[in-house]
Amino acid sequence: MTMKTTSKRALSLLGTALLALMPLIASAQTAAAPNPEPNNILRPNQDATYSAVKAHQTATLQAITPVTEAVLRAPADGDWLTWRRTPASLGFSPLKQVNKTTIKQLGLNWAFTLPASGNEITPLVHDGVIFIASGNMVQALDGVSGQLLWQYVRQLPPALNNGRATIIKNIAIYDDRIFAPTGDGHLVALDARSGKLLWDHTVLGDAELKAHLSLNSGPIVAKGKVIMGATGCNTYPGGCFIFGLDANTGAESWRFSTIARPGQPGGDSWNGAPVEQRFGGSVWTSGSYDPKLNLVYFGVAQTYNTATLLGEQPIKGGSNDALYTDSTLALDPETGRLVWHFQHLNRDIWDLDWAYERTLITLPVNGKPTDLVVTGGKIALFDAVDRATGKYAFSRDLGIQTLITGVDPQTGKKTINPTLNPAANVTKSICPHSGGGRNWPATSIDPATDILYVQLFETCQEFTWRPRSAAETAAGTNDMQWVLKPKPESDGKFGRVQAINLRTGKTVWTQRQRAAFASSTLVTAGGVLFVGGRDRYFNAFDSTNGKILWRRRLPASPSSTPVTYSAGGHQYVAVVAGNGGPVAWNTLTPENDNPVGGTTLMVFSLPEANAQ
């Protein structure tokens, strides 16, 4: 074969190959060079104004400083870094630009529509940037203008409907990261400056999700661990748990069961029932942290499966106290080791749990300043226990409950009205309703006055214990029925805010209204107490005497936790309007119909900030 013949054949083969490649080349050229745009399509106008806005957003995000544990303990006055601003969970702000005098001028500065959710939201604020979670998103907003800086969108399973019913009470910030639970049972870490996903840890597996467990509350960070509890364990054998993740990697460091196991301390307090018949122990709220003692404090809810405690068991147990329900747990944040526990109400068979905020405050006990944990359950009876040991100190009863007839002054053990013990298929009356004389909305304490501000709901109920079959008991279904009703002497006013001096136990003032109060309270150094109602009003009271100073009606119920912060030299007050809160409360005030959805962040300020 000659060289000329070989060259011709090679050229022929090359031509055939090129013809085969022509469609692919054309396709690549089409992808690289977009088709001409129709005349009615406009390209984004990236002019000088656009560039200036983007430059400001970039500068705002880059100016975010890392949040150390020292910063968490003592944040800048204008920051709101945890659920209740600091790990002590006081719900108090030292800001006072908005005060008793200036509040008359407080007006809406801006609003931002959030993805629809179950609300109960608490924004975090650091260096003038708001971080907020709702539905299937975590977003960062400019605290001055409301401009969206970044957003993380979570792809949730279709059954969760983009998180429209999801409740996440709070997120956390530490170092340069935002930590957020998700509707599908994960906990994620995001870059605070960009929203980039840094790690994603699965907390709840398929079996737990099918049993309707969720991450309803929110995390706290201590000793480099992201710590929170699970909720919704009323049909999950063995109950709920608290867990700690490594803040850098997301790896699970420890897990503590909130239902005591046989062979463990408190393990024989379940009436002899096996683990698979022990339910509940949800952790509905975020924890508190004492860095001096290196202890985190969490509250644990009740068991919905009361038959375990009321019925006969094959094996006799040590008691039917049902630890660790209705208890305060003090845990080592690095290991999850239980240091002490205090059970506020043993054998809770009325769904009157003690699962809310644990506030850390120093008060005199027997003439000596004592570091205490203060917390109140649904019956609005508040206990104070020693922060280091769990030793009982004192109680303050706000006067709306009929269950407890006495409290042992040495141990804090409650004496139950014997006529209110359940009897099979017998209806009895008790106050308050199991929705709570108070519920998840958090209280506040002014550390300068030691006054506790509590939002209450004046109700009673008829309850009936209906014993179930063994199969129903094993399924963990509810065996109590509750019927909400007004107090016998009710005047039609169900909502109440009460200020009580924790030192003396005396009520300082009380304000009552028709609608239930729906938000956490927020007290400031400016002498103002903020709280929202299910009538859609956001109210400000004089924290000294309860006089109403200001109120504005919102698009929906402010069933959330309001915060206040400063940015650009101005103080702002922020609250989320939307769904949230026990729906049953509306049956007593049906005229207060709350819109569905409409989750909106509302931000108020004084006129000089509005003029920016």
PyMOL commands that set and color helices and strands:
alter all, ss='L'
color gray80, all
select helices_A, chain A and resi 3-32+48-62+69-73+102-105+158-163+206-210+233-235+275-277+307-310+418-420+470-475+583-587+607-610
alter helices_A, ss='H'
color red, helices_A
select strands_A, chain A and resi 92-93+107-113+124-126+129-134+137-142+148-153+172-174+177-181+186-191+197-202+220-222+225-229+241-246+252-257+288-290+295-299+327-331+338-343+359-365+368-376+381-386+392-397+404-407+414-416+427-430+444-446+451-457+460-465+480-485+495-501+507-513+522-524+528-532+537-542+548-553+563-567+570-577+600-605
alter strands_A, ss='S'
color yellow, strands_A
deselect
rebuild
show_as cartoon
